[in-house]
Amino acid sequence: GTDIPDDIAARLTAQALDRVVGLIRLMAATMGDSAPANVVLPTRQDIADITALRLETVSRIIKSLERAGMLHPVRVAGVHATRSFTVDFRHLAAQARIRAG
């Protein structure tokens, strides 16, 4: 593999995170920004295709968003369990402010 300096790797990771968070916000935009909203995401592969990221990167980001409390898995009838979430926009907004700062 190629050795990428830490500062560049951190910037690339932040950009990847911003792409996935941006897509989640877009998917849930019809729900409004105030309260937590349920959203059914595309498949991990579709998210990777849409955001021009690798499947592994998308999976890692979604897992980290779950661990951080920004995404909470929910059961939705007829939808695969790994695709339906309640989105906490306050956490996502805080994440965007951290990125911008």
Secondary structure by P-SEA (a helix, b strand, c coil): cccccaaaaaaaaaaaaaaaaaaaaaaacccccccbbbbbbccaaaaaaaacccaaaaaaaaaaaaaaccbbbbbcccccccccccccaaaaaaaaaaaac
